[in-house]
């Protein structure tokens, strides 16, 4: 897998680069924090209550892109095309 999209590179650095050398409890805490943050960001009405619908939609789209990049980086979708 060749990661060429900037978002994929950032997700790889955040998920894989920062987890090297963590103990099992530390890794569990890191992943829990990561998924909790994504869950929170999926609710833009809470994160940016005064933002326009366009900004809230953009945040929701960004979270989807991050989750797609996460799946690609972690190799969790065996049916996905291997263009990256």
CNS distance restraints for C-alpha pairs under 8 A (distance, minus, plus):
assign (resid   1 and name CA) (resid  82 and name CA) 6.69 0.50 0.50
assign (resid   1 and name CA) (resid  83 and name CA) 7.87 0.50 0.50
assign (resid   1 and name CA) (resid  84 and name CA) 5.99 0.50 0.50
assign (resid   2 and name CA) (resid  83 and name CA) 7.91 0.50 0.50
assign (resid   2 and name CA) (resid  84 and name CA) 5.10 0.50 0.50
assign (resid   3 and name CA) (resid   8 and name CA) 6.13 0.50 0.50
assign (resid   3 and name CA) (resid   9 and name CA) 6.17 0.50 0.50
assign (resid   3 and name CA) (resid  73 and name CA) 7.97 0.50 0.50
assign (resid   3 and name CA) (resid  84 and name CA) 5.39 0.50 0.50
assign (resid   4 and name CA) (resid   8 and name CA) 7.08 0.50 0.50
assign (resid   4 and name CA) (resid   9 and name CA) 7.00 0.50 0.50
assign (resid   4 and name CA) (resid  84 and name CA) 6.31 0.50 0.50
assign (resid   5 and name CA) (resid   9 and name CA) 6.42 0.50 0.50
assign (resid   5 and name CA) (resid  84 and name CA) 7.71 0.50 0.50
assign (resid   6 and name CA) (resid  10 and name CA) 6.26 0.50 0.50
assign (resid   7 and name CA) (resid  11 and name CA) 6.13 0.50 0.50
assign (resid   7 and name CA) (resid  66 and name CA) 7.12 0.50 0.50
assign (resid   7 and name CA) (resid  69 and name CA) 6.83 0.50 0.50
assign (resid   8 and name CA) (resid  12 and name CA) 6.01 0.50 0.50
assign (resid   8 and name CA) (resid  66 and name CA) 7.86 0.50 0.50
assign (resid   8 and name CA) (resid  69 and name CA) 5.09 0.50 0.50
assign (resid   8 and name CA) (resid  70 and name CA) 7.34 0.50 0.50
assign (resid   8 and name CA) (resid  72 and name CA) 7.73 0.50 0.50
assign (resid   8 and name CA) (resid  73 and name CA) 6.76 0.50 0.50
assign (resid   9 and name CA) (resid  13 and name CA) 6.18 0.50 0.50
assign (resid  10 and name CA) (resid  14 and name CA) 6.10 0.50 0.50
assign (resid  11 and name CA) (resid  15 and name CA) 5.86 0.50 0.50
assign (resid  11 and name CA) (resid  16 and name CA) 7.99 0.50 0.50
assign (resid  11 and name CA) (resid  66 and name CA) 7.18 0.50 0.50
assign (resid  11 and name CA) (resid  69 and name CA) 6.64 0.50 0.50
assign (resid  11 and name CA) (resid  70 and name CA) 6.27 0.50 0.50
assign (resid  11 and name CA) (resid  73 and name CA) 7.36 0.50 0.50
assign (resid  12 and name CA) (resid  16 and name CA) 5.40 0.50 0.50
assign (resid  12 and name CA) (resid  17 and name CA) 6.70 0.50 0.50
assign (resid  12 and name CA) (resid  70 and name CA) 7.51 0.50 0.50
assign (resid  12 and name CA) (resid  73 and name CA) 5.95 0.50 0.50
assign (resid  13 and name CA) (resid  17 and name CA) 4.51 0.50 0.50
assign (resid  13 and name CA) (resid  18 and name CA) 6.62 0.50 0.50
assign (resid  14 and name CA) (resid  18 and name CA) 5.61 0.50 0.50
assign (resid  14 and name CA) (resid  19 and name CA) 7.96 0.50 0.50
assign (resid  15 and name CA) (resid  19 and name CA) 6.41 0.50 0.50
assign (resid  16 and name CA) (resid  20 and name CA) 6.67 0.50 0.50
assign (resid  19 and name CA) (resid  27 and name CA) 6.41 0.50 0.50
assign (resid  19 and name CA) (resid  30 and name CA) 7.79 0.50 0.50
assign (resid  22 and name CA) (resid  26 and name CA) 5.55 0.50 0.50
assign (resid  22 and name CA) (resid  27 and name CA) 5.60 0.50 0.50
assign (resid  23 and name CA) (resid  27 and name CA) 6.04 0.50 0.50
assign (resid  24 and name CA) (resid  28 and name CA) 6.14 0.50 0.50
assign (resid  25 and name CA) (resid  29 and name CA) 6.20 0.50 0.50
assign (resid  26 and name CA) (resid  30 and name CA) 6.13 0.50 0.50
assign (resid  27 and name CA) (resid  31 and name CA) 6.14 0.50 0.50
assign (resid  28 and name CA) (resid  32 and name CA) 6.02 0.50 0.50
assign (resid  29 and name CA) (resid  33 and name CA) 6.15 0.50 0.50
assign (resid  30 and name CA) (resid  34 and name CA) 6.18 0.50 0.50
assign (resid  31 and name CA) (resid  35 and name CA) 6.13 0.50 0.50
assign (resid  32 and name CA) (resid  36 and name CA) 5.97 0.50 0.50
assign (resid  33 and name CA) (resid  37 and name CA) 6.06 0.50 0.50
assign (resid  34 and name CA) (resid  38 and name CA) 6.42 0.50 0.50
assign (resid  35 and name CA) (resid  39 and name CA) 6.09 0.50 0.50
assign (resid  36 and name CA) (resid  40 and name CA) 6.18 0.50 0.50
assign (resid  37 and name CA) (resid  41 and name CA) 6.15 0.50 0.50
assign (resid  38 and name CA) (resid  42 and name CA) 6.19 0.50 0.50
assign (resid  38 and name CA) (resid  63 and name CA) 6.58 0.50 0.50
assign (resid  39 and name CA) (resid  43 and name CA) 7.19 0.50 0.50
assign (resid  40 and name CA) (resid  44 and name CA) 7.71 0.50 0.50
assign (resid  40 and name CA) (resid  46 and name CA) 7.84 0.50 0.50
assign (resid  40 and name CA) (resid  47 and name CA) 7.35 0.50 0.50
assign (resid  41 and name CA) (resid  47 and name CA) 6.61 0.50 0.50
assign (resid  41 and name CA) (resid  59 and name CA) 7.20 0.50 0.50
assign (resid  41 and name CA) (resid  60 and name CA) 7.11 0.50 0.50
assign (resid  41 and name CA) (resid  63 and name CA) 6.71 0.50 0.50
assign (resid  42 and name CA) (resid  59 and name CA) 7.64 0.50 0.50
assign (resid  42 and name CA) (resid  60 and name CA) 5.60 0.50 0.50
assign (resid  42 and name CA) (resid  63 and name CA) 6.44 0.50 0.50
assign (resid  43 and name CA) (resid  47 and name CA) 6.60 0.50 0.50
assign (resid  43 and name CA) (resid  60 and name CA) 7.51 0.50 0.50
assign (resid  44 and name CA) (resid  48 and name CA) 5.47 0.50 0.50
assign (resid  44 and name CA) (resid  49 and name CA) 7.02 0.50 0.50
assign (resid  44 and name CA) (resid  56 and name CA) 5.26 0.50 0.50
assign (resid  44 and name CA) (resid  57 and name CA) 7.82 0.50 0.50
assign (resid  44 and name CA) (resid  59 and name CA) 6.57 0.50 0.50
assign (resid  44 and name CA) (resid  60 and name CA) 6.75 0.50 0.50
assign (resid  45 and name CA) (resid  49 and name CA) 4.67 0.50 0.50
assign (resid  45 and name CA) (resid  50 and name CA) 7.91 0.50 0.50
assign (resid  45 and name CA) (resid  51 and name CA) 7.97 0.50 0.50
assign (resid  45 and name CA) (resid  56 and name CA) 6.90 0.50 0.50
assign (resid  48 and name CA) (resid  56 and name CA) 7.06 0.50 0.50
assign (resid  51 and name CA) (resid  55 and name CA) 5.98 0.50 0.50
assign (resid  51 and name CA) (resid  56 and name CA) 6.39 0.50 0.50
assign (resid  52 and name CA) (resid  56 and name CA) 6.34 0.50 0.50
assign (resid  53 and name CA) (resid  57 and name CA) 5.99 0.50 0.50
assign (resid  54 and name CA) (resid  58 and name CA) 6.12 0.50 0.50
assign (resid  55 and name CA) (resid  59 and name CA) 6.28 0.50 0.50
assign (resid  56 and name CA) (resid  60 and name CA) 6.31 0.50 0.50
assign (resid  57 and name CA) (resid  61 and name CA) 6.15 0.50 0.50
assign (resid  58 and name CA) (resid  62 and name CA) 6.13 0.50 0.50
assign (resid  59 and name CA) (resid  63 and name CA) 6.31 0.50 0.50
assign (resid  60 and name CA) (resid  64 and name CA) 6.46 0.50 0.50
assign (resid  61 and name CA) (resid  65 and name CA) 6.28 0.50 0.50
assign (resid  62 and name CA) (resid  66 and name CA) 6.17 0.50 0.50
assign (resid  63 and name CA) (resid  67 and name CA) 6.17 0.50 0.50
assign (resid  64 and name CA) (resid  68 and name CA) 6.17 0.50 0.50
assign (resid  65 and name CA) (resid  69 and name CA) 6.11 0.50 0.50
assign (resid  66 and name CA) (resid  70 and name CA) 6.03 0.50 0.50
assign (resid  67 and name CA) (resid  71 and name CA) 6.24 0.50 0.50
assign (resid  68 and name CA) (resid  72 and name CA) 6.31 0.50 0.50
assign (resid  69 and name CA) (resid  73 and name CA) 5.99 0.50 0.50
assign (resid  70 and name CA) (resid  74 and name CA) 5.97 0.50 0.50
assign (resid  71 and name CA) (resid  75 and name CA) 5.81 0.50 0.50
assign (resid  71 and name CA) (resid  76 and name CA) 5.05 0.50 0.50
assign (resid  71 and name CA) (resid  77 and name CA) 6.29 0.50 0.50
assign (resid  72 and name CA) (resid  76 and name CA) 6.53 0.50 0.50
assign (resid  72 and name CA) (resid  77 and name CA) 6.85 0.50 0.50
